[in-house]
Amino acid sequence: MIHMSCLRSKCKGKFTIACNFYVLCFPPASSPGYIAARLRGTTRSVKMLRTYEGIRFFSDKQMVILDIGSAYTKFGYAGEPTPRGIIRTEIKCPDSKELRKIYNYKDTEDLYQLLIEFLHALFFKHVVISPKDARIVILESLLVPTQFRDTLAKVLFRHFEIGSLMLLSTHLATISTLGVNSALVLDVGYKEATLIPIYEGEPILKAWQALPLGGQIVHEYLMKSLREIYPNVNITEKLVEDIKVRTCFVTTLERSAKLETADAPKPPPAVKYPGVKSINIPGEIREKAFEVLWERDNDNLSIPTMILNAIIQCPIDTRRTLAENILLIGGTAMTKGFASRLKSELLTLVKSSHYSEKLKIQTFMFHTAPSKPNYTAWLGGAIFGSVDLPLRCLTKENYLKSDRVPDWVSLIDNQRDESTVCET
Amino acid sequence: MSYLNQPDYVCYVCNCGSLKPISKIYFCRHCSKIRCGYCVCQEVDSHYCPNCMENLPSSEVRLKKNKCSNCFKCPCCFQTLSTRAGHVPLRVAPADAEDSKDVKTTPKKVYYLSCSLCRWTSRDAGIPDQSMATGGWPEQENPHTYRINTLIDYHKILASIEKQQSEKKKFRPKHPYMQIAMFRITSAMVRKHIGHPTKPTTESTDQPSPAVASTEVEELPTDIFTEPVEVTKITTLEQRLQQPDIQTENVNELRPQHRQLLVRRSQRCRVCEHNLCKPDFCSQSAKFKIQLAAFYHVPEVRIVTCEPLRPGKSSELLLKFCNPTQHQTQVVLLPLDTPMTPILTIVDEKEEVKQDNAQQESESPNLLPSIVRQVPVVEETKPIRIIANADVVFPQNCLILPRRDDAAEYDDTGDTHNFQDDPKFVIWRKGNKAVIKLHVTPHENIEENNNRPVVIGFVMQYRYVNTITTLEHKAPQKLDLKVKLYLTIGNIVGSA
């Protein structure tokens, strides 16, 4: 299946480690300077600095953390354990007066106007902050289309005149919620499922995985099946989303194998869903709604194979660590039975002929972040944004001077910095 | 403004390229230019609670996490909850009659929250009643706060280490071959090179314990296949997202949430940084401290009537012009391709000097001296999407509109002004308003049924008296300003 984020996949395989711009300071190994500090025993001076940092942080302007997902936008302030709110990533278009999803943009200009409208509402209705000279952290996937990224930066700097912007990788920022350095982060959101393994603080980009499996495809399935049963009822996506959240679940592997066969298990009870026209949701639909995530596509890919394929593409000595540090994030991963189904799928697949040769891993271990999966990435940003790192921010002056955003796919930002090499 | 809810028939083109009706644009008196909500700098002016209308200073807002401490909203339907008073159910008095008399004191009043719309009450949710009306309601706490704070502290330490490192780099001695520096390089580099994760032997106590992964995951409850589901007992996604840290599935576990504060915005011109619109600080007041709406400065154009439009045929169009200012103005209609530079005509009544326009263009008066002030960030102008598809015969003479006189509105005796108007051009005149007649010819290629309305466009040049200069003890400036207008005058009736 050809995928949106393949736009950037030209560099696939070339980058084992990302450029410095994306490397978090969190893992000790990623920052050689930090090791030197450790070796010289600077921990005493660190403790002194800490109180000073606290004072400075409070007097400073608060940092706004935004995670603009394809379905929901999470927003809040740095250093807080919970986002201030989660809203739909959609806005009423001023020209056509219809509610539009930001990610369903037509072209760059359309996206520019949509983002202005959306961010305006976000800043003044929800975050309630004057965007001028504000410090903003945005969480983005490493696979986000360049067009979206550049337009977003342009809107923030040119229209809202924000002070500084820090773009953080979703997968990388997420691990700061755990306090570990290596994790295999699988983000199952609305439009797509993306996976990037992180080892000792470095994203292993050559092992990236992305499939268009997420909430959207589940909605499409539900809409199709419900429209067949109730052709006269107006089945909207909002209705389908509510039905999905309240009644559907991911069934077990054993039951799923029998579903299409003759001796199918007894379906779960049907649910009466009230509305203008009350509809009855059959048990089969409730059970089968999420099956699409586990079915193999033409390339024999699905969510569990993403994890296994990623592990295979990683260096052999990292595989075990990654398999024992899996973290699931994203709203779709919160579905009842999702994690247990994933685990049983993984254990079955590993024994299959396709993987048993290549992969000698027997156990998979899952992390639980101190948050709900749908805002874990935001929390990672909030933890990371609470520290004062002016060097990692793109300031307004720098943006206006260069008129571009540093990007890991761009060679200009990937040049080997001679000075740092000498120094470390 | 009667046309607030109507489609925008008469649109003014703002300097940023947006098309807006006159009720939605500003006029910056300092730049003498039209601004709109798109091209001004919006700021948060004051915070207030939409329910109790209490004003809060921004420091307090930050402390209270942008929430009103007194008002709650219903966790089910998001309406404001009201506080209800109830009585404690009296305990069964002991058998002893004398004692019961003592116990039977005044029943204690208790308070609970209730939603008048969906009938949710705090008693349903199992929240204990409060003895005070003002609250003391239990606050929800994120169960992971402690852990997250430990992680934040740890990250702050790492950041300060990184900062120290970068500062050290700045003051690095010029000799790169200093022995100590050399040694430091090699040990660190070798460790990295051989791929050791370099765990320092002495772990500082500040490092939080890393999260432990487990093979156990939350299993699907087996009764899901047999137990019937009552949808009304399960929360909707919207209800869950109102309380992101809990996101409970059970309706009974929903807790009332504090109402979020709203803001009043003030608008500032991006070029000269003057306020264009500033609301009154008091949240109950609907007045403005500063309100530079274009409605008070730019002549207003309305469509009176238009003859049925036929492609290629000339039709009469009646337009009403209204001068809202306190000074007499003259309006000239020009074709769309007229250059838009304003002309400064008269600085002083006595000496009529035509000044250089360029100076006026580049240097707009500013509040702050140029050193302090930031360079305005330039945003590209929006392209104008609308295309005029009808020709207009522009009149040669200009229309003079007298100043607005509120008393004249009630004066039926007729006009005292004596204007030498061409009766073919000016149809009607009263006070500061006048109706003119234009001839419009829609293009031949417009068809009746393709739903494309006939649009005309012209440049309106108007005389504007800038009184802001009187603040600097100068004579008022008289400027000839221009604004582009697009009018949607109707649909094609019949074919040519």
Interface residues (C-beta under 8 A of the other chain):
Chain A: C25 F26 P28 A29 S31 P32 G33 Y34 I35 A36 A37 R38 L39 T42 T43 S45 V46 K47 L49 R50 E53 G54 F57 Q62 Y72 K74 G79 E80 P81 T82 P83 R84 G85 I86 I87 I116 H120 F124 K125 H126 V128 I129 S130 P131 K132 F157 R158 H159 E161 S176 T177 L178 G179 V180 N181 E200 E241 D242 V245 R246 T247 F249 V250 T251 T252 R255 P265 K266 P268 P269 V271 K272 Y273 P274 E324 N325 I326 M334 K336 G337 A339 S340 R341 L342 K343 T363 F364 M365 F366 H367 T368 A369 P370 S371 K372 N374 Y375 L379 I383 F384 S386 V387 D388 L389 L391 K396 L400 C422 E423 T424
Chain B: Y38 C41 Q42 E43 V44 H47 V61 R62 K65 N66 N142 H144 T145 R147 I148 N149 L151 I152 D153 Y154 H155 K156 I157 L158 A159 S160 I161 E162 K163 Q164 Q165 S166 K168 K169 R172 P176 R184 I185 S187 A188 M189 R191 K192 H196 P197 T198 K199 P200 S204 D206 Q207 P208 S209 P210 A211 A213 S214 T215 V217 E218 E219 L220 P221 I224 F225 T226 E227 P228 V229 V231 T232 I234 T235 T236 L237 R240 L241 P244 D245 Q247 Q260 L261 L262 V263 R265 V377 V378 E379 E380
